[in-house]
Amino acid sequence: MVKSVAVFSPATVANVGAGFDMMGFAIDGLGDRMILRTNASEKISIKLITGDFGKISRIPAENTAGVALIHFMKHLDIRQGVELEIHKLSPVGSGLGSSASSAAAAVFGLNELLGNPVGDKLGLIPFALEGEKLASGCIHADNIAPAMLGGMLVVRSANPVDLIEIPVPDELCTVLVHPDLEILTKTARNLVPSQVSLNDTITQMANVAGFIMAMVNNDMLLLSRSFQDLLAEPYRAPLITGYSQVKQAALDNGAIGCSISGSGPTVFAFVTGIQRAEKIAAAMVLAFCKAGVTAHSYLSPINRTGTYSS
Amino acid sequence: MVKSVAVFSPATVANVGAGFDMMGFAIDGLGDRMILRTNASEKISIKLITGDFGKISRIPAENTAGVALIHFMKHLDIRQGVELEIHKLSPVGSGLGSSASSAAAAVFGLNELLGNPVGDKLGLIPFALEGEKLASGCIHADNIAPAMLGGMLVVRSANPVDLIEIPVPDELCTVLVHPDLEILTKTARNLVPSQVSLNDTITQMANVAGFIMAMVNNDMLLLSRSFQDLLAEPYRAPLITGYSQVKQAALDNGAIGCSISGSGPTVFAFVTGIQRAEKIAAAMVLAFCKAGVTAHSYLSPINRTGTYSS
């Protein structure tokens, strides 16, 4: 009997302010929609990918969803034939965790098809991480974890997986602005210095602390003061034409903070109030436009659901 | 008319686990008791210091309390004659913020004598920091801030002062063990590398996040996992004879975490439950003893009062 499941896994923002490589959150509406169907072949096959402009490999061993499934089946010691349809509802290579959404959706979907042998989403993360590793070259859970679980999460450790949920005030909203620029994750990663001064380390730690307590206490002034990154933003900003003007436009119009989503080029801002969010989004797009770059904006609350079957 | 005030300012623990140079808390019972008396001399004089074994200068310009008062009076544009009696109720040079207690007590006391011109304790901190600077050579608020205000605080910035209160579960108790060893703050500081690898920086940030959310959620298992320091402890531990055995004794007996208080040599452990705390204190003292070092233990909750007039 052929069984099938439809899954949605949200896009995610990593490198949240001071939280470089250790904090991420999920957003609403954007992400991967994936349909998984069992068959008798004992093989993984990717039948269809839409929305990727041909950028993503259809070969399972070269595709984050495929690699995640290979590792998951190896762990379960099964060879389940499964056919994937992947619909990319967020831009690929934009810094919104597209590969993480694919890996999380695939593992979650197969677990559903098999009658939930793992028991909870947390237990699925290590297999999704193996898929993500294909894209980033190393184990990073700051996109995978919020894609799977939703909300805002700190990754205290990826192996073993140790995640910490950060409370998010209801009124907090995200403005995402995606410019038509291409940045390779590898290029962006190589720009970040491998050594950090002790002073910068301490400042970054203090801003992480400030960010978290601001979320806990719903203190938007503290959140704004703490919304600083010394580790990656200064080095990656030059890759994004117009970045400093776009950031300034967001802050001038009342954004709590503004930074680069993942390794970019998407820029995100934290805002309270939907009207202010719309104004900020327009100002950011205009600033990109003035710098000669076409850009699209998107508003979203923090997604609290993560990956689900629909 | 001669006016006088008696002030107590608590001892403090800085470098709390992952919170190197940016987090500290106050403890009960230990600290500085100071009596300040006005006179007509227009000069600061230190009449008496007890409990310091002659280690602290009686010359105001060479004494943290004196220097703090000089800066405070300069700010107020007054020349108030004041005479100090300083009673050190915590060991000098032990890593328990002795100089911070003196600076905080002096500034708080003079502000009281003058009828509270500054209005709140927060406003007194910059002057106390000037006193502390004499001892440490630079502006660090991780002892001064909890000495003045009590509780557990993150210093997001010392200039301007930006402090963040971290909630502390009621049942959390501190074991302090002070070995008869001498460590110069300067020596301890020079041992900490001025560059940190990016990986260690991220791990430390994640542990700061874990520590704080553990406090917020009263999650002692997370607190234990997050109680790690990669920045200072590995480099300073060799200064404390028997340190690794003492730490192991604390953990083997159920301590949540154990690290070096300030720049040492005092070692502190977090514990829940007074009986367990007594057992851990005894085990730590015994471990020092086996390493040939005499040590004294002290149990304290987190002090929530800070500096007060008594």
Interface residues (C-beta under 8 A of the other chain):
Chain A: A18 G19 F20 D21 M22 M23 V154 V155 R156 S157 D162 I164 E165 I166 V192 P193 S194 Q195 V196 S197 L198 T201 I202 Q204 M205 A206 N207 V208 A209 G210 I212 M213 V216 L222 R225 S226 L231
Chain B: A18 G19 F20 D21 M22 M23 V154 V155 R156 S157 D162 I164 E165 I166 V192 P193 S194 Q195 V196 S197 L198 T201 I202 Q204 M205 A206 N207 V208 A209 G210 I212 M213 V216 L222 R225 S226 L231
